[in-house]
């Protein structure tokens, strides 16, 4: 259960970190970057908190070109998300949220033609965008749809745009997780 957002700035680092772990994927770099910023203001609700996190992450994108620490943070934050289409035998290594979100990608034979194609697209993506993994809000999309999105982004994007896509997807995923967590109450 998530704590009320109005008092989030007064929580301990561990408690704020647990909120970030629930909304995003567990990531030390994300927590070290966002926790001090979250402490600066109150938030009326979780969507406002996530929008604030999105704005902070976009600021980090602009810093990465001149700051090697920011570049490393960007890579660590993006790579906290799992690769899409993880074979079922490896799915236990994912967070509970990621396991549920990737169910549509893991149905059928992960070693079949589409599973192999998704694995190959992950490889191509990571070759073109070193230090990143492909992050997208799956939201029930099929492997075929994800593969098409990957193809488009590999063909027409650059590293900085891909970080922006990843951070936006992470925040969209966080908003979806909040909705699901609040619906359980």
Buried (B, 14 or more C-beta within 10 A) or exposed (E): EBEEBEEBBEBEEEEBBBBBBBBBBEBEBBBEBBBEBBEEEEBEEBBEBBBBBBEBBBEBBEEBEEEEEBBEBBBBBBBBBBBBBBEEEEBEEBBEBBBEBBEBBBEEEBEEEBBEBBBEBBEEBBEBBEBBBBBBBBEEBEBEBBBEBBEEBBEEBEBBEBBBBBBBBBBBBBBBBBEEBEEEE
